[in-house]
């Protein structure tokens, strides 16, 4: 009976790995959707949720060996996650660069204001 309990626990953990990858794929897909819609404010919370899932996967993966079908599903999910991550990065990077440019301009304006006083 004891061996059956251990096997059951292992199967549950294996399915948890695949489940976590599914959650991660959904979260990153939602991030891509939000980035396409330029809803930047919601991305940090989703990124935090995805990071928590990745942390959980780091705990689970070394302990488990996936069955071939589970491994195939995991690989499919990882490909989807990577594609969505690439899209998010491609959409976010120009926004970050634009923000840096604006911040640099504001810093320059502040420096000029200190040097020459407020505009008249």
C-alpha positions as CSV (number, residue, x, y, z in Angstrom):
1,X,0.0,0.0,0.0
2,X,2.8,2.4,0.8
3,X,4.3,2.0,-2.7
4,X,1.0,2.9,-4.3
5,X,0.8,6.1,-2.2
6,X,4.2,7.1,-3.4
7,X,3.3,6.4,-7.0
8,X,0.2,8.5,-6.7
9,X,2.1,11.3,-5.2
10,X,4.6,11.2,-8.1
11,X,1.9,11.2,-10.7
12,X,0.2,14.2,-9.0
13,X,3.6,16.1,-9.0
14,X,4.2,15.3,-12.7
15,X,0.8,16.6,-13.6
16,X,1.5,19.7,-11.5
17,X,4.6,20.4,-13.7
18,X,2.5,20.3,-16.9
19,X,-0.2,22.3,-15.1
20,X,2.4,25.0,-14.1
21,X,3.6,25.2,-17.7
22,X,0.0,25.6,-18.8
23,X,-0.5,28.4,-16.4
24,X,2.7,30.1,-17.5
25,X,1.7,29.8,-21.1
26,X,-1.6,31.4,-20.4
27,X,-0.1,34.2,-18.4
28,X,2.5,35.0,-21.0
29,X,-0.2,34.9,-23.8
30,X,-2.2,37.4,-21.8
31,X,0.8,39.6,-21.4
32,X,1.3,39.5,-25.2
33,X,-2.4,40.4,-25.7
34,X,-2.1,43.3,-23.2
35,X,1.1,44.5,-24.9
36,X,-0.6,44.5,-28.3
37,X,-3.4,46.5,-26.7
38,X,-0.9,48.9,-25.1
39,X,-2.3,48.2,-21.7
40,X,1.2,48.5,-20.0
41,X,-0.1,49.0,-16.5
42,X,-1.3,45.5,-16.1
43,X,2.0,43.8,-17.3
44,X,3.9,44.1,-14.0
45,X,1.4,42.2,-12.0
46,X,1.2,39.4,-14.6
47,X,5.0,39.3,-14.8
48,X,5.1,38.8,-11.0
49,X,2.6,35.9,-11.3
50,X,4.6,34.3,-14.0
51,X,7.8,34.7,-12.0
52,X,6.1,32.9,-9.1
53,X,5.1,30.0,-11.4
54,X,8.7,29.8,-12.7
55,X,9.9,29.6,-9.1
56,X,7.5,26.8,-8.4
57,X,8.7,24.9,-11.6
58,X,12.3,25.3,-10.3
59,X,11.2,23.4,-7.2
60,X,9.2,20.7,-9.0
61,X,11.2,19.9,-12.1
62,X,14.3,18.4,-10.6
63,X,12.1,16.0,-8.6
64,X,10.1,14.6,-11.4
65,X,10.5,12.6,-14.6
66,X,7.8,13.3,-17.1
67,X,6.2,10.6,-19.2
68,X,6.6,11.0,-23.0
69,X,3.2,12.5,-23.5
70,X,3.7,14.9,-20.7
71,X,7.2,15.8,-22.0
72,X,5.7,16.5,-25.4
73,X,3.0,18.7,-24.0
74,X,5.6,20.6,-21.9
75,X,7.8,21.2,-25.0
76,X,4.7,22.4,-26.9
77,X,3.9,24.8,-24.1
78,X,7.5,26.0,-23.8
79,X,7.6,26.8,-27.6
80,X,4.3,28.8,-27.1
81,X,5.8,30.6,-24.1
82,X,8.9,31.6,-26.0
83,X,7.0,32.9,-29.0
84,X,4.8,35.0,-26.7
85,X,7.7,36.2,-24.7
86,X,9.5,37.3,-27.9
87,X,6.4,39.2,-28.9
88,X,6.1,40.9,-25.5
89,X,9.7,41.9,-25.6
90,X,9.3,43.2,-29.2
91,X,6.4,45.4,-28.1
92,X,7.7,46.5,-24.8
93,X,11.3,47.3,-25.8
94,X,10.4,50.4,-28.0
95,X,8.2,51.7,-25.2
96,X,11.0,51.4,-22.7
97,X,13.4,53.2,-25.2
98,X,10.8,55.9,-25.7
99,X,10.4,56.3,-21.9
100,X,14.2,56.5,-21.5
101,X,14.3,59.2,-24.2
102,X,11.6,61.2,-22.5
103,X,13.3,60.9,-19.1
104,X,16.6,62.1,-20.6
105,X,14.8,65.1,-22.1
106,X,13.2,65.9,-18.8
107,X,16.5,65.6,-17.0
108,X,18.1,67.9,-19.6
109,X,15.2,70.4,-19.2
110,X,15.7,70.3,-15.4
111,X,19.4,70.9,-15.8
112,X,18.7,73.9,-18.1
113,X,16.2,75.2,-15.6
114,X,18.7,75.1,-12.8
115,X,21.4,76.8,-14.9
116,X,19.3,79.5,-16.4
117,X,16.2,79.8,-14.2
118,X,12.6,79.2,-15.2
119,X,11.4,80.3,-18.7
120,X,9.7,83.7,-18.8
